[in-house]
Amino acid sequence: MRKKELKLVVTFHTTADAMAMEKFCKEQETPGRIIPVPREISAGCGLAWCAPLEDREKIAAVMKETGIEEEAMHECMV
């Protein structure tokens, strides 16, 4: 089991956005991974992108570049 750490959790309106984020991030070697949305957070789809907090600006830039719209960005223990 992974040790819980404070992470950036990006939620999406649709599963398609979450899957597009995963595809683009893997291609660009952007840090992070797809996770189920944590219980503390309510989101439009059941998937979220989890990344280290220090990569917030990089993640935001990736989403702007690709046109992927986040529902929200959270900081939570994951």
PyRosetta script that sets phi, psi and omega in degrees:
from pyrosetta import init, pose_from_sequence

init()
pose = pose_from_sequence("MRKKELKLVVTFHTTADAMAMEKFCKEQETPGRIIPVPREISAGCGLAWCAPLEDREKIAAVMKETGIEEEAMHECMV")
pose.set_psi(1, 137.5)
pose.set_omega(1, 179.6)
pose.set_phi(2, -71.6)
pose.set_psi(2, 146.1)
pose.set_omega(2, 173.9)
pose.set_phi(3, -75.7)
pose.set_psi(3, 132.2)
pose.set_omega(3, -179.2)
pose.set_phi(4, -72.0)
pose.set_psi(4, 134.3)
pose.set_omega(4, 178.9)
pose.set_phi(5, -135.7)
pose.set_psi(5, 158.8)
pose.set_omega(5, 175.5)
pose.set_phi(6, -71.9)
pose.set_psi(6, 122.0)
pose.set_omega(6, -175.9)
pose.set_phi(7, -132.1)
pose.set_psi(7, 163.8)
pose.set_omega(7, 170.8)
pose.set_phi(8, -85.9)
pose.set_psi(8, 127.3)
pose.set_omega(8, 178.3)
pose.set_phi(9, -123.1)
pose.set_psi(9, 117.4)
pose.set_omega(9, -179.0)
pose.set_phi(10, -103.6)
pose.set_psi(10, 124.1)
pose.set_omega(10, 177.5)
pose.set_phi(11, -102.4)
pose.set_psi(11, 157.8)
pose.set_omega(11, -175.2)
pose.set_phi(12, -128.2)
pose.set_psi(12, 156.6)
pose.set_omega(12, 176.8)
pose.set_phi(13, -72.6)
pose.set_psi(13, -34.8)
pose.set_omega(13, -175.4)
pose.set_phi(14, -131.9)
pose.set_psi(14, 156.0)
pose.set_omega(14, 175.7)
pose.set_phi(15, -64.4)
pose.set_psi(15, -34.2)
pose.set_omega(15, 179.2)
pose.set_phi(16, -59.7)
pose.set_psi(16, -40.8)
pose.set_omega(16, 178.0)
pose.set_phi(17, -64.8)
pose.set_psi(17, -41.7)
pose.set_omega(17, 179.7)
pose.set_phi(18, -63.3)
pose.set_psi(18, -42.5)
pose.set_omega(18, -179.6)
pose.set_phi(19, -69.2)
pose.set_psi(19, -36.7)
pose.set_omega(19, 176.8)
pose.set_phi(20, -64.6)
pose.set_psi(20, -39.1)
pose.set_omega(20, 177.9)
pose.set_phi(21, -62.3)
pose.set_psi(21, -46.0)
pose.set_omega(21, 179.8)
pose.set_phi(22, -61.2)
pose.set_psi(22, -45.5)
pose.set_omega(22, -178.6)
pose.set_phi(23, -61.3)
pose.set_psi(23, -49.7)
pose.set_omega(23, -177.4)
pose.set_phi(24, -65.8)
pose.set_psi(24, -42.6)
pose.set_omega(24, -178.9)
pose.set_phi(25, -64.3)
pose.set_psi(25, -38.1)
pose.set_omega(25, 177.3)
pose.set_phi(26, -65.7)
pose.set_psi(26, -42.1)
pose.set_omega(26, 179.2)
pose.set_phi(27, -62.4)
pose.set_psi(27, -39.0)
pose.set_omega(27, -176.4)
pose.set_phi(28, -92.5)
pose.set_psi(28, 2.4)
pose.set_omega(28, -177.5)
pose.set_phi(29, 55.0)
pose.set_psi(29, 40.3)
pose.set_omega(29, 175.7)
pose.set_phi(30, -82.3)
pose.set_psi(30, 134.5)
pose.set_omega(30, -177.1)
pose.set_phi(31, -65.9)
pose.set_psi(31, 147.7)
pose.set_omega(31, 175.8)
pose.set_phi(32, 132.5)
pose.set_psi(32, 179.4)
pose.set_omega(32, -179.3)
pose.set_phi(33, -160.0)
pose.set_psi(33, 158.7)
pose.set_omega(33, 175.5)
pose.set_phi(34, -79.3)
pose.set_psi(34, 136.0)
pose.set_omega(34, 176.5)
pose.set_phi(35, -136.3)
pose.set_psi(35, 160.0)
pose.set_omega(35, 169.3)
pose.set_phi(36, -66.6)
pose.set_psi(36, 146.3)
pose.set_omega(36, 179.6)
pose.set_phi(37, -61.4)
pose.set_psi(37, 127.4)
pose.set_omega(37, 178.3)
pose.set_phi(38, -59.0)
pose.set_psi(38, 151.8)
pose.set_omega(38, -177.7)
pose.set_phi(39, -57.9)
pose.set_psi(39, -32.5)
pose.set_omega(39, -176.9)
pose.set_phi(40, -69.0)
pose.set_psi(40, -15.4)
pose.set_omega(40, -174.3)
pose.set_phi(41, -113.4)
pose.set_psi(41, 140.2)
pose.set_omega(41, 173.3)
pose.set_phi(42, -105.1)
pose.set_psi(42, 134.9)
pose.set_omega(42, -177.8)
pose.set_phi(43, -144.6)
pose.set_psi(43, 158.7)
pose.set_omega(43, -179.0)
pose.set_phi(44, -63.3)
pose.set_psi(44, -39.7)
pose.set_omega(44, 176.3)
pose.set_phi(45, -118.6)
pose.set_psi(45, 169.7)
pose.set_omega(45, -174.1)
pose.set_phi(46, -87.9)
pose.set_psi(46, 5.8)
pose.set_omega(46, -177.2)
pose.set_phi(47, -116.3)
pose.set_psi(47, 151.4)
pose.set_omega(47, 178.8)
pose.set_phi(48, -142.4)
pose.set_psi(48, 160.9)
pose.set_omega(48, 175.2)
pose.set_phi(49, -102.8)
pose.set_psi(49, 127.1)
pose.set_omega(49, -178.6)
pose.set_phi(50, -112.5)
pose.set_psi(50, 128.8)
pose.set_omega(50, -178.9)
pose.set_phi(51, -147.0)
pose.set_psi(51, 162.4)
pose.set_omega(51, 175.8)
pose.set_phi(52, -61.0)
pose.set_psi(52, 144.0)
pose.set_omega(52, -179.2)
pose.set_phi(53, -55.3)
pose.set_psi(53, -37.2)
pose.set_omega(53, -176.0)
pose.set_phi(54, -68.3)
pose.set_psi(54, -9.5)
pose.set_omega(54, 179.0)
pose.set_phi(55, -98.7)
pose.set_psi(55, 14.0)
pose.set_omega(55, -177.9)
pose.set_phi(56, -53.9)
pose.set_psi(56, -49.1)
pose.set_omega(56, -177.5)
pose.set_phi(57, -65.4)
pose.set_psi(57, -38.8)
pose.set_omega(57, 178.8)
pose.set_phi(58, -65.0)
pose.set_psi(58, -42.5)
pose.set_omega(58, 179.0)
pose.set_phi(59, -64.2)
pose.set_psi(59, -43.9)
pose.set_omega(59, 178.5)
pose.set_phi(60, -61.6)
pose.set_psi(60, -40.3)
pose.set_omega(60, 179.5)
pose.set_phi(61, -65.2)
pose.set_psi(61, -40.5)
pose.set_omega(61, 178.3)
pose.set_phi(62, -61.1)
pose.set_psi(62, -44.8)
pose.set_omega(62, -178.8)
pose.set_phi(63, -66.0)
pose.set_psi(63, -39.2)
pose.set_omega(63, 178.6)
pose.set_phi(64, -65.7)
pose.set_psi(64, -43.5)
pose.set_omega(64, -179.0)
pose.set_phi(65, -62.0)
pose.set_psi(65, -38.8)
pose.set_omega(65, -175.9)
pose.set_phi(66, -93.7)
pose.set_psi(66, -10.4)
pose.set_omega(66, -178.5)
pose.set_phi(67, 79.6)
pose.set_psi(67, 16.3)
pose.set_omega(67, 177.5)
pose.set_phi(68, -81.0)
pose.set_psi(68, 127.4)
pose.set_omega(68, -177.8)
pose.set_phi(69, -102.0)
pose.set_psi(69, 124.9)
pose.set_omega(69, 177.3)
pose.set_phi(70, -84.6)
pose.set_psi(70, 154.5)
pose.set_omega(70, 172.2)
pose.set_phi(71, -80.2)
pose.set_psi(71, -45.9)
pose.set_omega(71, 178.0)
pose.set_phi(72, -164.2)
pose.set_psi(72, 161.1)
pose.set_omega(72, 172.4)
pose.set_phi(73, -115.7)
pose.set_psi(73, 128.5)
pose.set_omega(73, -178.0)
pose.set_phi(74, -122.9)
pose.set_psi(74, 156.5)
pose.set_omega(74, 168.7)
pose.set_phi(75, -114.6)
pose.set_psi(75, 117.3)
pose.set_omega(75, 179.7)
pose.set_phi(76, -152.3)
pose.set_psi(76, 164.9)
pose.set_omega(76, 179.9)
pose.set_phi(77, -76.2)
pose.set_psi(77, 120.2)
pose.set_omega(77, -180.0)
pose.set_phi(78, -134.2)
pose.dump_pdb("model.pdb")
